[in-house]
Protein backbone atom coordinates (compact mmCIF):
# COMPACT_ATOMS: atom_id res chain seq x y z
CA UNK A 1 0.00 0.00 0.00
CA UNK A 2 1.25 3.49 -0.86
CA UNK A 3 1.61 5.50 2.37
CA UNK A 4 -0.60 8.57 2.73
CA UNK A 5 0.56 11.68 4.58
CA UNK A 6 -1.04 15.02 5.48
CA UNK A 7 0.08 18.50 4.43
CA UNK A 8 -1.42 21.18 6.66
CA UNK A 9 -1.28 24.97 6.28
CA UNK A 10 -2.88 25.67 9.68
CA UNK A 11 -5.65 27.42 7.73
CA UNK A 12 -7.15 30.51 9.35
CA UNK A 13 -10.78 30.13 8.36
CA UNK A 14 -13.26 32.98 8.07
CA UNK A 15 -14.93 33.42 11.46
CA UNK A 16 -12.07 31.73 13.34
CA UNK A 17 -8.89 33.07 14.99
CA UNK A 18 -5.23 32.14 14.55
CA UNK A 19 -5.41 30.43 17.94
CA UNK A 20 -8.38 28.37 16.70
CA UNK A 21 -6.41 27.36 13.62
CA UNK A 22 -3.44 26.11 15.67
CA UNK A 23 -5.76 24.09 17.91
CA UNK A 24 -7.32 22.57 14.80
CA UNK A 25 -3.92 21.61 13.35
CA UNK A 26 -3.19 19.80 16.59
CA UNK A 27 -6.52 17.94 16.35
CA UNK A 28 -5.78 17.04 12.73
CA UNK A 29 -2.36 15.65 13.65
CA UNK A 30 -3.78 13.53 16.47
CA UNK A 31 -6.47 12.18 14.14
CA UNK A 32 -3.92 11.55 11.36
CA UNK A 33 -1.85 9.47 13.77
CA UNK A 34 -4.93 7.49 14.85
CA UNK A 35 -5.86 6.80 11.22
CA UNK A 36 -2.43 5.56 10.16
CA UNK A 37 -1.07 8.46 8.12
CA UNK A 38 2.71 8.36 7.74
CA UNK A 39 3.58 12.04 8.19
CA UNK A 40 2.09 15.36 9.21
CA UNK A 41 3.82 18.27 7.51
CA UNK A 42 3.33 22.02 7.78
CA UNK A 43 4.25 24.58 5.12
CA UNK A 44 6.02 27.91 5.55
CA UNK A 45 4.09 30.88 4.18
CA UNK A 46 4.35 34.51 5.25
CA UNK A 47 1.98 37.46 5.34
CA UNK A 48 -1.06 35.40 4.33
CA UNK A 49 -4.27 35.99 6.26
CA UNK A 50 -5.39 32.39 5.65
CA UNK A 51 -2.21 30.61 6.83
CA UNK A 52 -0.90 30.36 10.41
CA UNK A 53 2.17 28.14 9.88
CA UNK A 54 4.77 30.84 9.15
CA UNK A 55 6.84 29.91 12.24
CA UNK A 56 6.93 26.34 11.00
CA UNK A 57 9.30 24.79 13.52
CA UNK A 58 7.37 26.32 16.44
CA UNK A 59 4.07 24.86 15.20
CA UNK A 60 5.76 21.51 14.60
CA UNK A 61 6.78 21.38 18.25
CA UNK A 62 3.14 22.05 19.16
CA UNK A 63 2.18 19.09 16.92
CA UNK A 64 4.97 16.84 18.16
CA UNK A 65 3.92 17.29 21.78
CA UNK A 66 0.39 16.09 20.96
CA UNK A 67 1.47 12.95 19.07
CA UNK A 68 3.80 10.03 19.64
CA UNK A 69 4.43 8.01 16.47
CA UNK A 70 3.54 9.97 13.32
CA UNK A 71 6.45 11.69 11.58
CA UNK A 72 6.32 15.49 11.69
CA UNK A 73 8.05 17.88 9.34
CA UNK A 74 8.07 20.81 6.99
CA UNK A 75 6.46 20.78 3.60
CA UNK A 76 8.45 22.87 3.43
CA UNK A 77 10.85 25.37 4.91
CA UNK A 78 11.76 27.95 2.25
CA UNK A 79 15.50 27.71 2.68
CA UNK A 80 16.50 30.94 0.86
CA UNK A 81 14.59 32.84 3.55
CA UNK A 82 16.94 31.57 6.25
CA UNK A 83 20.49 30.87 7.31
CA UNK A 84 21.19 27.12 7.10
CA UNK A 85 22.61 27.30 10.64
CA UNK A 86 19.32 28.63 12.06
CA UNK A 87 17.32 25.88 10.34
CA UNK A 88 19.79 23.24 11.53
CA UNK A 89 19.38 24.48 15.10
CA UNK A 90 15.58 24.59 14.86
CA UNK A 91 15.16 21.15 13.34
CA UNK A 92 17.97 19.75 15.45
CA UNK A 93 16.00 20.87 18.48
CA UNK A 94 12.88 19.15 17.12
CA UNK A 95 14.91 15.99 16.49
CA UNK A 96 16.10 15.95 20.10
CA UNK A 97 12.57 16.52 21.41
CA UNK A 98 10.92 13.99 19.06
CA UNK A 99 13.70 11.55 18.08
CA UNK A 100 13.26 9.52 14.91
CA UNK A 101 10.15 11.45 13.86
CA UNK A 102 11.34 14.66 12.17
CA UNK A 103 11.57 15.43 8.42
CA UNK A 104 12.98 18.60 6.90
CA UNK A 105 11.38 19.38 3.55
CA UNK A 106 12.99 22.27 1.70
CA UNK A 107 11.71 24.63 -0.96
CA UNK A 108 13.26 27.42 -3.01
CA UNK A 109 10.34 29.83 -3.45
CA UNK A 110 9.82 32.67 -0.96
CA UNK A 111 6.38 31.47 0.13
CA UNK A 112 5.05 35.01 0.06
CA UNK A 113 4.82 38.23 -1.94
CA UNK A 114 7.99 40.00 -2.99
CA UNK A 115 7.68 42.85 -0.48
CA UNK A 116 7.47 40.37 2.39
CA UNK A 117 10.27 38.33 0.82
CA UNK A 118 12.50 41.39 0.92
CA UNK A 119 11.66 41.81 4.60
CA UNK A 120 12.66 38.18 5.24
CA UNK A 121 15.91 38.02 3.27
CA UNK A 122 19.21 39.74 3.70
CA UNK A 123 20.24 39.39 0.07
CA UNK A 124 17.55 38.02 -2.23
CA UNK A 125 19.64 37.19 -5.31
CA UNK A 126 22.46 35.59 -3.38
CA UNK A 127 20.07 33.47 -1.30
CA UNK A 128 18.25 31.98 -4.29
CA UNK A 129 21.41 31.41 -6.33
CA UNK A 130 23.13 29.64 -3.44
CA UNK A 131 20.26 27.20 -2.84
CA UNK A 132 22.21 23.99 -3.72
CA UNK A 133 25.18 25.12 -1.61
CA UNK A 134 22.83 25.94 1.29
CA UNK A 135 21.36 22.42 1.09
CA UNK A 136 24.84 20.88 1.34
CA UNK A 137 25.76 23.20 4.21
CA UNK A 138 22.59 22.20 6.03
CA UNK A 139 23.43 18.53 5.54
CA UNK A 140 26.86 19.08 7.04
CA UNK A 141 25.44 20.98 10.01
CA UNK A 142 22.96 18.18 10.73
CA UNK A 143 25.63 15.53 10.22
CA UNK A 144 29.12 15.02 11.57
CA UNK A 145 31.12 17.18 9.19
CA UNK A 146 33.79 19.42 10.73
CA UNK A 147 33.52 22.87 9.17
CA UNK A 148 34.41 25.04 12.15
CA UNK A 149 30.74 25.80 12.87
CA UNK A 150 28.63 23.52 15.03
CA UNK A 151 24.85 23.51 15.21
CA UNK A 152 23.82 22.82 18.80
CA UNK A 153 21.24 21.29 18.76
CA UNK A 154 21.53 19.83 15.28
CA UNK A 155 24.98 18.28 15.13
CA UNK A 156 24.78 14.52 14.53
CA UNK A 157 20.97 14.44 14.43
CA UNK A 158 20.99 13.55 10.71
CA UNK A 159 17.49 14.91 10.19
CA UNK A 160 16.46 13.56 6.76
CA UNK A 161 16.13 16.21 4.06
CA UNK A 162 13.46 16.25 1.35
CA UNK A 163 13.41 18.53 -1.67
CA UNK A 164 10.08 19.97 -2.73
CA UNK A 165 9.28 21.60 -6.03
CA UNK A 166 6.80 22.65 -8.67
CA UNK A 167 9.22 22.66 -11.62
CA UNK A 168 12.11 20.63 -12.99
CA UNK A 169 14.82 22.45 -11.02
CA UNK A 170 14.27 20.79 -7.65
CA UNK A 171 13.80 17.40 -9.33
CA UNK A 172 17.27 17.75 -10.83
CA UNK A 173 18.84 18.84 -7.53
CA UNK A 174 17.09 16.06 -5.58
CA UNK A 175 18.32 13.47 -8.06
CA UNK A 176 21.89 14.80 -8.01
CA UNK A 177 22.03 14.93 -4.19
CA UNK A 178 20.26 11.59 -3.69
CA UNK A 179 17.36 13.01 -1.68
CA UNK A 180 13.65 12.13 -1.57
CA UNK A 181 11.52 14.38 -3.77
CA UNK A 182 7.98 15.72 -3.50
CA UNK A 183 6.17 17.52 -6.33
CA UNK A 184 3.57 20.20 -5.54
CA UNK A 185 0.90 18.95 -7.94
CA UNK A 186 -1.80 20.16 -5.54
CA UNK A 187 -1.35 23.68 -6.97
CA UNK A 188 1.16 23.38 -9.85
CA UNK A 189 0.15 20.48 -12.10
CA UNK A 190 1.88 21.31 -15.37
CA UNK A 191 5.28 19.62 -14.96
CA UNK A 192 4.30 16.78 -12.62
CA UNK A 193 5.07 13.85 -14.92
CA UNK A 194 8.13 15.46 -16.46
CA UNK A 195 9.61 16.32 -13.06
CA UNK A 196 9.08 12.79 -11.76
CA UNK A 197 10.73 11.42 -14.91
CA UNK A 198 13.74 13.73 -14.48
CA UNK A 199 14.09 12.65 -10.86
CA UNK A 200 13.84 8.94 -11.62
CA UNK A 201 16.14 9.08 -14.62
CA UNK A 202 18.93 11.01 -12.88
CA UNK A 203 18.78 9.76 -9.29
CA UNK A 204 22.12 8.97 -7.64
CA UNK A 205 22.20 6.96 -4.42
CA UNK A 206 23.48 8.83 -1.37
CA UNK A 207 24.35 8.26 2.27
CA UNK A 208 20.80 9.28 3.20
CA UNK A 209 18.94 7.40 0.47
CA UNK A 210 19.99 4.22 -1.34
CA UNK A 211 16.85 4.06 -3.49
CA UNK A 212 14.84 6.99 -4.87
CA UNK A 213 11.60 7.98 -3.13
CA UNK A 214 8.99 10.13 -4.85
CA UNK A 215 5.93 11.85 -3.45
CA UNK A 216 3.19 13.97 -5.01
CA UNK A 217 0.73 16.35 -3.41
CA UNK A 218 -3.00 16.51 -3.98
CA UNK A 219 -5.90 18.45 -2.51
CA UNK A 220 -8.73 16.25 -1.31
CA UNK A 221 -12.23 16.83 0.01
CA UNK A 222 -14.06 13.64 0.98
CA UNK A 223 -17.62 13.71 2.28
CA UNK A 224 -20.65 11.46 2.52
CA UNK A 225 -21.90 12.59 -0.90
CA UNK A 226 -20.43 14.13 -4.04
CA UNK A 227 -22.72 17.14 -3.58
CA UNK A 228 -21.46 17.87 -0.07
CA UNK A 229 -17.82 17.48 -1.12
CA UNK A 230 -18.26 19.84 -4.08
CA UNK A 231 -19.91 22.36 -1.77
CA UNK A 232 -17.02 22.18 0.73
CA UNK A 233 -14.49 22.50 -2.10
CA UNK A 234 -15.80 25.94 -3.06
CA UNK A 235 -13.71 27.34 -0.18
CA UNK A 236 -10.52 26.33 -1.98
CA UNK A 237 -11.84 27.64 -5.29
CA UNK A 238 -12.61 31.00 -3.70
CA UNK A 239 -9.13 31.10 -2.16
CA UNK A 240 -7.47 30.76 -5.56
CA UNK A 241 -9.71 33.46 -7.01
CA UNK A 242 -8.75 35.73 -4.12
CA UNK A 243 -5.06 35.05 -4.71
CA UNK A 244 -5.44 35.91 -8.39
CA UNK A 245 -7.16 39.17 -7.44
CA UNK A 246 -4.47 39.93 -4.84
CA UNK A 247 -7.03 39.85 -2.03
CA UNK A 248 -5.41 38.72 1.22
CA UNK A 249 -8.35 37.20 3.12
CA UNK A 250 -9.00 34.37 5.60
CA UNK A 251 -10.05 30.99 4.18
CA UNK A 252 -13.57 31.48 2.85
CA UNK A 253 -16.78 29.81 3.96
CA UNK A 254 -18.20 27.53 1.24
CA UNK A 255 -20.95 28.70 -1.13
CA UNK A 256 -23.71 26.89 -2.99
CA UNK A 257 -22.32 27.94 -6.38
CA UNK A 258 -19.23 29.67 -7.74
CA UNK A 259 -21.28 31.24 -10.54
CA UNK A 260 -21.21 34.99 -10.15
CA UNK A 261 -18.07 34.77 -7.98
CA UNK A 262 -15.49 33.92 -10.61
CA UNK A 263 -15.16 35.12 -14.18
CA UNK A 264 -14.83 32.62 -17.05
CA UNK A 265 -11.07 33.22 -17.20
CA UNK A 266 -10.73 32.78 -13.43
CA UNK A 267 -12.75 29.56 -13.58
CA UNK A 268 -10.44 28.22 -16.29
CA UNK A 269 -7.36 29.19 -14.27
CA UNK A 270 -8.61 27.63 -11.03
CA UNK A 271 -9.81 24.42 -12.66
CA UNK A 272 -6.47 24.08 -14.45
CA UNK A 273 -4.41 24.62 -11.28
CA UNK A 274 -6.60 22.24 -9.27
CA UNK A 275 -6.94 19.59 -11.96
CA UNK A 276 -5.54 16.89 -9.65
CA UNK A 277 -7.86 17.77 -6.76
CA UNK A 278 -9.82 14.75 -5.56
CA UNK A 279 -13.33 15.67 -4.49
CA UNK A 280 -16.38 13.51 -3.75
CA UNK A 281 -17.80 10.60 -1.83
CA UNK A 282 -15.64 7.61 -0.89
CA UNK A 283 -16.63 5.81 -4.07
CA UNK A 284 -15.81 8.78 -6.32
CA UNK A 285 -12.55 9.49 -4.52
CA UNK A 286 -11.42 5.85 -4.71
CA UNK A 287 -11.67 5.95 -8.50
CA UNK A 288 -9.86 9.32 -8.74
CA UNK A 289 -7.11 8.19 -6.36
CA UNK A 290 -6.47 4.95 -8.20
CA UNK A 291 -6.17 6.88 -11.46
CA UNK A 292 -3.73 9.40 -9.97
CA UNK A 293 -1.54 6.70 -8.42
CA UNK A 294 -1.49 4.78 -11.69
CA UNK A 295 -0.56 7.93 -13.60
CA UNK A 296 2.28 9.01 -11.31
CA UNK A 297 3.47 5.73 -9.76
CA UNK A 298 4.68 7.71 -6.75
CA UNK A 299 5.99 5.99 -3.65
CA UNK A 300 3.92 8.18 -1.33
CA UNK A 301 0.98 10.58 -1.47
CA UNK A 302 0.66 13.76 0.60
CA UNK A 303 -2.82 15.19 0.98
CA UNK A 304 -3.98 18.72 1.75
CA UNK A 305 -7.58 19.11 2.92
CA UNK A 306 -8.77 22.68 2.20
CA UNK A 307 -12.03 22.57 4.18
CA UNK A 308 -13.47 25.50 6.13
CA UNK A 309 -15.42 23.60 8.79
CA UNK A 310 -13.17 21.86 11.38
CA UNK A 311 -15.46 18.87 11.85
CA UNK A 312 -15.86 18.36 8.10
CA UNK A 313 -12.06 18.44 7.79
CA UNK A 314 -11.71 15.69 10.40
CA UNK A 315 -14.41 13.67 8.62
CA UNK A 316 -12.56 14.04 5.31
CA UNK A 317 -9.34 12.84 6.93
CA UNK A 318 -11.12 9.75 8.31
CA UNK A 319 -12.92 8.94 5.05
CA UNK A 320 -9.68 9.32 3.07
CA UNK A 321 -8.00 6.79 5.37
CA UNK A 322 -10.88 4.39 4.72
CA UNK A 323 -10.45 4.85 0.97
CA UNK A 324 -6.69 4.26 1.31
CA UNK A 325 -7.30 1.00 3.17
CA UNK A 326 -9.75 -0.15 0.50
CA UNK A 327 -7.42 0.36 -2.46
Secondary structure, DSSP 8 states (H G I E B T S, - for coil): --EEEEEE--B-BTT--HHHHHHHHHHHHHHHHHTT-SEEEE----S-TTB--SSHHHHHHHHHHH-SSSEEEEEEEEGGGS-HHHHHHHHHHHHHHSTT-EEEEEE-S-SS-HHHHHHH-S-HHHHHHTHHHHHHHHHHHHTT--SS---TTTTT---EEEEEESSHHHHHHHHHHT-EEEE-TTT--TTHHHHHHHHHHH----SS-SS--EEEEEEEEE-SSHHHHHHHHHHHHHHHHHHHTT----B----S--BTTB-HHHHHHHHHHTTT-EEESHHHHHHHHHHHHHHH--SEEEEE---SSHHHHHHHHHHHHHHHHH-
